[in-house]
């Protein structure tokens, strides 16, 4: 109880502190364009002097971006957009280039009606609005040197989630946590070969390929992390090989996260960009997860897969094909499952550079639950927002027991703007298996496999690398599956009705 009171007090203080930082950052972000007064003669007025100081600080900070970007210790582990923003705090403190300090806050309001998860039945079908806040602090040492260190702390919390039936778990809440604590060794031009190699050790986040199986979560409020070793060797942007041996971090909502030797994850990943229209990925991932007492939940998998792709360009076709196959055991049953993905797109050489994209995803489900063969695909530690639908408190669809075609139109109406509309149709791959993580299942299969279809609208505006906004709306037309479920399935009151989901998000980084 004492710990909970301390958390509430600290949570209030952190909210105030974050508000102050966001006000400061907003002023800087809005100063992204040079101000006329910045070049005017000195004035005795305080306001012009303050704006001159802010603009001068912005110029100094911007000098360390682009081609002068100083690579952090986790640069080759994750997407560059996760770390590449102007460091105003570091500049304001007049820190040397070998010290990196960055702050980030993301606040999102989201709400949906007619919940469908069996765990939400206690709420009698009430609407679930929540405010999700994620704050991060990065502190790095080493600059562009061969030896680097990184600490990244994260506080992920949610407000308005105390009513019965409100969604809450460790994908939304992970308070006062160490997200990354790692050392890195980088060697360039090894033995004059032109190759680069990196070794990372400690706690880290990772992105592999298109992030369907291993990802540093973006839209989700909390992120996957791993304790262990990572190694890579590469030749520029042409090819690279990566390997890792880690223990997945077990997230706790309010206690410090931990790891266990009873859960091990390892693998290797090869990427080739020799031929721009025929980019190749190939990978092997191994998982031995025996951390829970229940034998039937133990997972021992080997996942083999590959990906072929071509990046989108105006006036050209693009594509992506990924295939993954799993073998092993789940509990005391044999496991054999697979996942298939296809994208076919075309970018028009018109104003707004519209891109039309066809999607198809198939993730196997268990044909006969309870028999000696488990066929439900396990997405391991992947992310899904950009491809399926928003996650957060929503996100009903996972890459397991899923059959889904769809299309998407993406336009860029102005610099910094991305607007898209998406439509997908959703089916269960196997009608007798569980629907995602909803807890819903009809073991007889008589409810069928039609989960409905959805229309999603999304608009993103990046005011600068330091401030962006994201707004979205989804209408999920639910299918006949929800009407036909037996009462014993635990569908919440009104869970068979269409669901509307809305979110509005702002992120500030300094």
C-alpha positions as CSV (number, residue, x, y, z in Angstrom):
1,X,0.0,0.0,0.0
2,X,2.8,2.3,0.9
3,X,4.4,1.6,-2.5
4,X,1.2,2.4,-4.3
5,X,0.8,5.7,-2.5
6,X,4.4,6.6,-3.4
7,X,3.6,5.7,-7.1
8,X,0.6,8.0,-7.1
9,X,2.6,10.9,-5.6
10,X,5.5,10.3,-8.0
11,X,3.0,10.0,-10.9
12,X,1.6,13.4,-10.1
13,X,5.0,15.0,-9.9
14,X,6.1,13.3,-13.2
15,X,2.9,14.6,-14.9
16,X,3.7,18.2,-13.8
17,X,7.4,17.8,-14.9
18,X,6.3,16.4,-18.2
19,X,3.9,19.3,-18.7
20,X,6.7,21.8,-18.2
21,X,9.0,20.0,-20.6
22,X,6.3,19.8,-23.2
23,X,5.6,23.5,-23.0
24,X,9.3,24.3,-23.4
25,X,9.6,21.8,-26.3
26,X,6.5,23.2,-28.0
27,X,8.1,26.6,-28.1
28,X,11.2,25.1,-29.7
29,X,9.3,23.0,-32.2
30,X,7.2,26.0,-33.3
31,X,10.4,27.8,-33.9
32,X,11.3,25.3,-36.5
33,X,11.2,28.0,-39.2
34,X,13.7,30.9,-38.8
35,X,12.0,33.9,-37.1
36,X,12.4,37.4,-38.6
37,X,13.4,38.8,-35.2
38,X,16.3,36.3,-35.0
39,X,18.4,38.3,-37.4
40,X,17.3,41.8,-36.1
41,X,19.6,44.0,-34.1
42,X,19.9,43.3,-30.4
43,X,17.0,44.6,-28.3
44,X,16.6,45.5,-24.6
45,X,13.2,43.8,-24.6
46,X,13.2,40.4,-22.8
47,X,10.9,38.6,-25.3
48,X,13.1,39.2,-28.4
49,X,16.2,38.2,-26.4
50,X,14.5,35.0,-25.3
51,X,13.5,34.1,-28.8
52,X,17.0,34.9,-30.1
53,X,18.4,32.6,-27.4
54,X,16.0,29.8,-28.4
55,X,16.7,30.1,-32.1
56,X,20.5,30.2,-31.5
57,X,20.1,27.0,-29.3
58,X,18.1,25.4,-32.1
59,X,20.8,26.2,-34.7
60,X,23.4,24.6,-32.5
61,X,21.3,21.5,-31.9
62,X,20.4,21.2,-35.6
63,X,24.1,21.1,-36.4
64,X,24.3,17.6,-34.9
65,X,21.5,16.1,-37.1
66,X,21.5,14.8,-40.7
67,X,25.0,14.0,-41.9
68,X,26.4,15.2,-38.6
69,X,24.2,12.8,-36.6
70,X,26.1,11.2,-33.7
71,X,25.2,7.5,-33.7
72,X,23.9,6.2,-30.3
73,X,24.8,2.8,-28.9
74,X,21.5,1.2,-30.1
75,X,21.6,2.6,-33.7
76,X,21.9,-0.7,-35.5
77,X,19.4,-2.4,-33.1
78,X,16.3,-0.4,-33.9
79,X,14.8,2.0,-36.5
80,X,16.7,5.3,-36.9
81,X,13.5,7.3,-36.5
82,X,13.4,6.1,-32.8
83,X,16.5,8.0,-31.9
84,X,17.0,10.7,-34.6
85,X,15.7,14.0,-33.3
86,X,17.3,17.3,-32.3
87,X,18.7,17.2,-28.8
88,X,17.6,20.5,-27.3
89,X,18.2,19.5,-23.7
90,X,21.8,18.5,-24.4
91,X,22.4,21.7,-26.3
92,X,20.8,23.8,-23.5
93,X,23.1,22.2,-21.0
94,X,26.2,22.8,-23.2
95,X,27.2,19.1,-23.0
96,X,30.0,17.8,-25.1
97,X,29.2,15.7,-28.2
98,X,30.2,12.4,-26.5
99,X,27.3,12.8,-24.0
100,X,23.7,12.2,-25.3
101,X,20.6,13.3,-23.4
102,X,17.1,13.0,-24.8
103,X,13.6,13.3,-23.4
104,X,10.4,12.0,-25.0
105,X,6.8,12.2,-23.9
106,X,3.8,10.7,-25.8
107,X,0.3,11.2,-24.6
108,X,-2.7,9.6,-26.3
109,X,-6.4,9.6,-25.7
110,X,-8.3,6.5,-27.1
111,X,-11.8,5.1,-26.7
112,X,-13.8,2.3,-28.1
113,X,-17.3,1.0,-27.5
114,X,-18.9,-2.5,-27.4
115,X,-15.9,-4.4,-26.0
116,X,-15.6,-8.1,-27.1
117,X,-12.9,-9.6,-24.8
118,X,-14.2,-12.2,-22.4
119,X,-12.2,-10.6,-19.6
120,X,-14.3,-7.4,-20.0
121,X,-17.7,-9.1,-19.5
122,X,-17.7,-7.6,-15.9
123,X,-18.1,-4.2,-17.4
124,X,-21.5,-4.9,-19.0
125,X,-20.4,-3.6,-22.4
126,X,-19.6,-0.1,-21.3
127,X,-17.4,2.2,-23.4
128,X,-13.7,2.2,-22.5
129,X,-12.0,5.6,-22.8
130,X,-8.4,5.9,-21.5
131,X,-5.5,8.2,-21.5
132,X,-2.1,6.5,-22.2
133,X,1.1,8.3,-21.3
134,X,4.6,7.1,-22.1
135,X,7.7,9.0,-21.0
136,X,11.3,8.1,-21.9
137,X,14.7,9.4,-20.9
138,X,17.9,8.5,-22.8
139,X,21.4,9.0,-21.5
140,X,24.4,7.9,-23.6
141,X,28.1,8.1,-23.4
142,X,30.8,7.6,-26.1
143,X,29.7,9.7,-29.1
144,X,31.0,8.1,-32.3
145,X,33.7,6.3,-30.5
146,X,34.2,2.5,-30.5
147,X,33.0,2.1,-26.9
148,X,29.5,3.4,-26.1
149,X,27.0,3.1,-23.2
150,X,23.3,3.8,-23.2
151,X,20.6,4.0,-20.5
152,X,17.0,4.4,-21.4
153,X,14.3,4.6,-18.8
154,X,10.6,4.4,-19.5
155,X,7.5,5.1,-17.6
156,X,4.3,3.9,-19.2
157,X,1.0,4.5,-17.3
158,X,-2.7,4.9,-18.0
159,X,-5.4,7.1,-16.6
160,X,-9.2,6.4,-16.5
161,X,-8.8,2.7,-16.4
162,X,-10.2,1.9,-13.0
163,X,-13.8,1.0,-13.9
164,X,-14.9,-2.7,-14.0
165,X,-14.2,-4.1,-17.5
166,X,-11.6,-1.5,-18.5
167,X,-8.7,-3.0,-20.4
168,X,-5.4,-3.1,-18.5
169,X,-2.4,-5.3,-18.7
170,X,1.4,-5.1,-19.2
171,X,1.0,-3.9,-22.8
172,X,-0.4,-0.6,-21.5
173,X,1.2,-0.2,-18.0
174,X,4.9,-0.6,-17.1
175,X,5.8,2.1,-14.5
176,X,9.3,3.4,-13.8
177,X,11.2,0.8,-15.8
178,X,14.7,0.3,-17.3
179,X,14.0,-0.2,-21.0
180,X,17.6,-0.3,-22.1
181,X,21.0,-0.6,-20.2
182,X,23.7,-1.7,-22.6
183,X,27.2,-1.4,-23.7
184,X,28.3,-1.4,-27.4
185,X,31.6,-2.1,-29.1
186,X,31.9,-0.9,-32.8
187,X,34.8,-1.6,-35.1
188,X,34.9,-0.1,-38.6
189,X,36.9,-1.4,-41.5
190,X,37.8,-4.6,-39.7
191,X,41.4,-5.7,-40.8
192,X,41.0,-3.4,-43.8
193,X,38.1,-5.4,-45.2
194,X,35.7,-2.5,-45.3
195,X,33.4,-4.4,-43.0
196,X,31.8,-3.1,-39.8
197,X,31.1,-5.2,-36.7
198,X,29.1,-4.4,-33.5
199,X,28.7,-6.2,-30.2
200,X,26.0,-5.2,-27.8
201,X,25.6,-6.6,-24.3
202,X,23.1,-5.8,-21.5
203,X,19.4,-5.0,-21.8
204,X,18.3,-3.9,-25.2
205,X,15.3,-3.4,-27.6
206,X,15.6,-4.8,-31.1
207,X,13.9,-4.5,-34.6
208,X,14.4,-7.3,-37.2
209,X,13.2,-7.1,-40.8
210,X,9.7,-5.7,-41.0
211,X,9.3,-6.2,-37.3
212,X,6.6,-8.9,-37.5
213,X,8.4,-11.3,-35.2
214,X,10.8,-9.1,-33.2
215,X,10.1,-5.4,-32.6
216,X,10.6,-2.4,-30.4
217,X,6.9,-1.5,-30.1
218,X,6.0,1.9,-31.3
219,X,2.2,2.5,-31.0
220,X,1.8,0.1,-28.0
221,X,2.4,1.9,-24.7
222,X,5.0,-0.6,-23.5
223,X,7.9,-2.1,-25.4
224,X,9.6,-5.5,-25.6
225,X,13.1,-5.7,-24.2
226,X,15.8,-8.4,-23.9
227,X,18.8,-9.2,-21.7
228,X,21.8,-10.8,-23.4
229,X,24.1,-10.4,-26.4
230,X,23.7,-9.2,-29.9
231,X,26.3,-9.2,-32.7
232,X,26.3,-7.9,-36.3
233,X,28.7,-7.6,-39.2
234,X,27.8,-5.5,-42.3
235,X,29.1,-3.9,-45.4
236,X,27.5,-0.5,-45.7
237,X,23.9,-0.7,-46.7
238,X,24.6,-3.7,-49.0
239,X,24.3,-6.6,-46.6
240,X,24.5,-7.6,-43.0
241,X,24.3,-10.6,-40.7
242,X,23.0,-10.4,-37.1
243,X,22.9,-13.0,-34.3
244,X,21.6,-12.8,-30.7
245,X,21.2,-14.9,-27.6
246,X,18.9,-13.3,-25.0
247,X,16.4,-13.7,-22.1
248,X,13.1,-11.9,-22.9
249,X,12.3,-9.3,-20.2
250,X,9.2,-10.2,-18.2
251,X,7.2,-7.0,-17.9
252,X,5.4,-6.1,-14.6
253,X,2.9,-3.3,-14.3
254,X,4.4,-1.7,-11.1
255,X,7.3,-3.8,-10.0
256,X,10.7,-3.8,-11.7
257,X,10.9,-6.0,-14.8
258,X,12.9,-9.2,-14.5
259,X,14.2,-12.0,-16.6
260,X,14.7,-15.8,-16.1
261,X,16.9,-18.4,-17.4
262,X,13.8,-20.5,-18.0
263,X,13.0,-18.3,-21.0
264,X,15.7,-18.2,-23.7
265,X,15.5,-16.6,-27.2
266,X,18.1,-16.8,-29.9
267,X,18.5,-16.5,-33.6
268,X,20.3,-15.2,-36.7
269,X,19.2,-12.9,-39.5
270,X,20.6,-12.2,-42.9
271,X,19.8,-9.1,-45.0
272,X,20.9,-8.5,-48.7
273,X,20.3,-5.3,-50.6
274,X,22.5,-6.2,-53.6
275,X,19.6,-6.0,-56.0
276,X,17.1,-3.1,-55.3
277,X,14.2,-4.9,-56.9
278,X,14.9,-8.2,-55.2
279,X,15.9,-7.5,-51.6
280,X,16.3,-10.7,-49.6
281,X,16.0,-11.5,-45.9
282,X,16.5,-15.0,-44.3
283,X,16.2,-15.9,-40.7
284,X,16.1,-18.6,-38.0
285,X,14.7,-17.9,-34.5
286,X,14.7,-20.3,-31.6
287,X,12.5,-20.0,-28.4
288,X,12.6,-22.1,-25.2
289,X,10.0,-20.7,-22.8
290,X,9.4,-22.7,-19.7
291,X,8.9,-19.9,-17.1
292,X,5.3,-20.7,-16.1
293,X,4.5,-23.8,-14.0
294,X,1.7,-24.9,-16.3
295,X,3.3,-27.5,-18.6
296,X,0.8,-26.9,-21.4
297,X,2.0,-23.3,-21.8
298,X,5.6,-24.3,-22.3
299,X,6.9,-23.3,-25.8
300,X,9.8,-24.8,-27.6
301,X,9.9,-23.5,-31.2
302,X,12.2,-23.1,-34.2
303,X,11.0,-20.5,-36.7
304,X,12.4,-20.4,-40.2
305,X,11.5,-17.7,-42.6
306,X,12.4,-15.5,-45.5
307,X,11.3,-12.2,-47.1
308,X,11.5,-10.7,-50.6
309,X,10.8,-7.1,-51.3
310,X,11.2,-4.0,-53.4
311,X,10.9,-0.5,-51.9
312,X,8.1,1.8,-53.2
313,X,9.1,4.5,-55.7
314,X,6.9,7.0,-57.8
315,X,5.8,5.4,-61.1
316,X,6.8,1.9,-60.1
317,X,5.3,-1.3,-58.7
318,X,6.5,-2.6,-55.3
319,X,6.0,-5.8,-53.4
320,X,6.8,-7.7,-50.3
321,X,6.5,-11.4,-49.6
322,X,7.2,-13.0,-46.2
323,X,6.9,-16.7,-45.2
324,X,7.6,-18.1,-41.8
325,X,7.3,-21.7,-40.6
326,X,7.4,-23.0,-37.0
327,X,8.1,-26.5,-35.7
328,X,8.6,-27.7,-32.1
329,X,6.4,-28.4,-29.2
330,X,3.8,-26.6,-27.1
331,X,3.4,-28.3,-23.8
332,X,3.4,-32.0,-24.6
333,X,1.9,-31.6,-28.1
334,X,3.8,-31.3,-31.4
335,X,3.7,-27.8,-32.9
336,X,3.6,-27.1,-36.7
337,X,2.4,-23.7,-37.8
338,X,3.0,-21.0,-40.5
339,X,2.5,-17.4,-41.4
340,X,2.3,-15.9,-45.0
341,X,2.2,-12.2,-45.9
342,X,1.8,-10.5,-49.3
343,X,1.9,-6.8,-50.3
344,X,1.5,-5.5,-53.8
345,X,1.6,-1.8,-54.3
346,X,1.9,1.0,-56.9
347,X,3.0,4.6,-56.3
348,X,1.5,7.0,-58.8
349,X,3.6,9.9,-60.1
350,X,0.9,12.4,-59.3
351,X,0.6,15.2,-56.8
352,X,0.4,13.9,-53.2
353,X,2.3,10.7,-54.5
354,X,-0.6,8.4,-53.8
355,X,0.3,4.8,-53.2
356,X,-2.3,2.0,-53.5
357,X,-1.5,-1.2,-51.6
358,X,-3.1,-4.7,-51.5
359,X,-2.5,-6.7,-48.3
360,X,-3.0,-10.4,-47.6
361,X,-2.1,-12.1,-44.3
362,X,-2.6,-15.7,-43.3
363,X,-1.6,-17.1,-39.9
364,X,-2.5,-20.7,-39.2
365,X,-4.8,-21.7,-36.4
366,X,-5.4,-25.0,-34.6
367,X,-7.7,-27.3,-36.6
368,X,-8.7,-29.5,-33.7
369,X,-7.9,-28.0,-30.3
370,X,-7.1,-30.7,-27.7
371,X,-5.6,-33.2,-30.2
372,X,-1.9,-34.1,-30.4
373,X,-1.0,-31.4,-32.9
374,X,-0.9,-27.6,-32.2
375,X,-1.1,-25.5,-35.4
376,X,-1.6,-22.0,-34.0
377,X,1.2,-19.6,-35.3
378,X,3.0,-17.8,-32.5
379,X,4.1,-14.2,-33.5
380,X,6.8,-14.3,-30.8
381,X,7.8,-10.6,-30.1
382,X,6.4,-8.8,-33.1
383,X,4.5,-5.6,-33.7
384,X,1.3,-5.2,-35.8
385,X,-0.1,-1.7,-35.7
386,X,1.1,-0.4,-39.1
387,X,-0.3,-3.5,-40.9
388,X,-3.4,-4.7,-39.1
389,X,-5.0,-2.0,-37.0
390,X,-4.2,0.2,-33.9
391,X,-3.1,-1.6,-30.8
392,X,-3.1,0.2,-27.5
393,X,-6.3,-0.7,-25.6
394,X,-7.8,-1.8,-28.9
395,X,-6.0,-4.2,-31.3
396,X,-8.3,-7.2,-31.6
397,X,-6.4,-8.9,-34.4
398,X,-3.1,-10.9,-34.0
399,X,-1.0,-12.9,-36.4
400,X,-2.5,-16.2,-35.2
401,X,-5.6,-18.0,-36.5
402,X,-6.1,-15.2,-39.0
403,X,-7.1,-15.0,-42.7
404,X,-7.3,-11.4,-43.9
405,X,-7.2,-9.7,-47.3
406,X,-7.4,-5.9,-47.6
407,X,-6.3,-2.7,-49.3
408,X,-4.8,0.7,-48.3
409,X,-4.4,4.1,-49.9
410,X,-1.7,6.4,-48.7
411,X,-1.2,10.1,-49.7
412,X,1.2,12.9,-48.8
413,X,-0.9,16.1,-49.2
414,X,1.8,18.4,-47.7
415,X,5.3,18.2,-46.2
416,X,5.2,16.3,-43.0
417,X,1.7,14.9,-43.6
418,X,0.7,11.3,-44.2
419,X,-3.0,10.4,-44.7
420,X,-4.3,7.0,-45.3
421,X,-7.5,4.9,-45.6
422,X,-7.6,1.2,-45.1
423,X,-10.1,-1.6,-45.5
424,X,-9.6,-5.2,-44.4
425,X,-11.8,-8.2,-44.2
426,X,-11.3,-10.6,-41.2
427,X,-11.8,-14.3,-40.9
428,X,-10.6,-17.0,-38.5
429,X,-8.3,-19.4,-40.2
430,X,-9.8,-22.2,-38.1
431,X,-13.3,-21.8,-36.6
432,X,-12.7,-24.0,-33.6
433,X,-9.6,-22.2,-32.4
434,X,-9.4,-19.2,-30.1
435,X,-9.9,-15.7,-31.6
436,X,-6.7,-13.8,-30.9
437,X,-6.2,-13.0,-27.3
438,X,-9.9,-12.3,-26.8
439,X,-10.6,-15.5,-24.8
440,X,-13.5,-16.2,-27.2
441,X,-13.8,-19.7,-28.6
442,X,-16.5,-22.0,-30.0
443,X,-15.0,-25.5,-29.8
444,X,-17.7,-26.8,-32.0
445,X,-16.9,-24.4,-34.9
446,X,-20.6,-23.6,-35.4
447,X,-20.1,-19.9,-34.9
448,X,-18.2,-19.9,-38.2
449,X,-15.2,-17.8,-39.0
450,X,-16.5,-14.4,-40.2
451,X,-15.1,-11.7,-37.9
452,X,-16.4,-8.9,-40.1
453,X,-14.5,-6.0,-41.8
454,X,-13.2,-2.6,-40.8
455,X,-12.5,0.8,-42.3
456,X,-9.7,2.9,-40.8
457,X,-8.8,6.5,-41.4
458,X,-5.5,7.9,-40.1
459,X,-3.7,11.2,-40.4
460,X,-0.1,11.9,-39.2
461,X,1.5,15.3,-39.0
462,X,5.2,15.7,-38.2
463,X,5.6,19.4,-37.3
464,X,9.3,18.6,-36.9
465,X,11.5,15.6,-35.8
466,X,10.7,16.8,-32.3
467,X,6.9,17.1,-32.4
468,X,4.3,15.0,-34.2
469,X,0.6,14.3,-34.0
470,X,-1.4,11.2,-34.9
471,X,-5.2,10.9,-35.2
472,X,-7.2,7.9,-36.2
473,X,-10.7,6.3,-36.4
474,X,-11.8,2.7,-37.0
475,X,-15.2,1.4,-37.6
476,X,-15.3,-2.4,-37.1
477,X,-18.3,-4.0,-38.8
478,X,-18.5,-7.2,-36.7
479,X,-19.3,-10.5,-38.5
480,X,-21.7,-13.3,-37.8
481,X,-19.2,-15.1,-35.5
482,X,-20.2,-12.8,-32.7
483,X,-23.9,-13.4,-33.2
484,X,-23.5,-17.2,-33.2
485,X,-21.1,-17.6,-30.2
486,X,-22.6,-19.7,-27.4
487,X,-23.4,-17.9,-24.2
488,X,-20.7,-19.9,-22.4
489,X,-18.0,-18.2,-24.6
490,X,-18.2,-15.1,-22.3
491,X,-18.9,-12.4,-24.9
492,X,-19.6,-9.1,-23.0
493,X,-23.0,-7.5,-23.2
494,X,-23.4,-5.9,-26.6
495,X,-20.1,-7.4,-27.8
496,X,-21.7,-8.5,-31.1
497,X,-22.5,-4.9,-32.0
498,X,-20.1,-2.8,-34.3
499,X,-17.2,-1.1,-32.5
500,X,-16.0,2.4,-33.1
501,X,-12.5,3.3,-32.0
502,X,-10.9,6.8,-31.9
503,X,-7.5,8.1,-30.8
504,X,-5.7,11.4,-30.7
505,X,-2.0,11.4,-29.9
506,X,0.8,14.0,-29.5
507,X,4.5,13.2,-29.1
508,X,7.3,15.7,-28.0
509,X,11.0,14.9,-28.0
510,X,13.8,17.3,-26.8
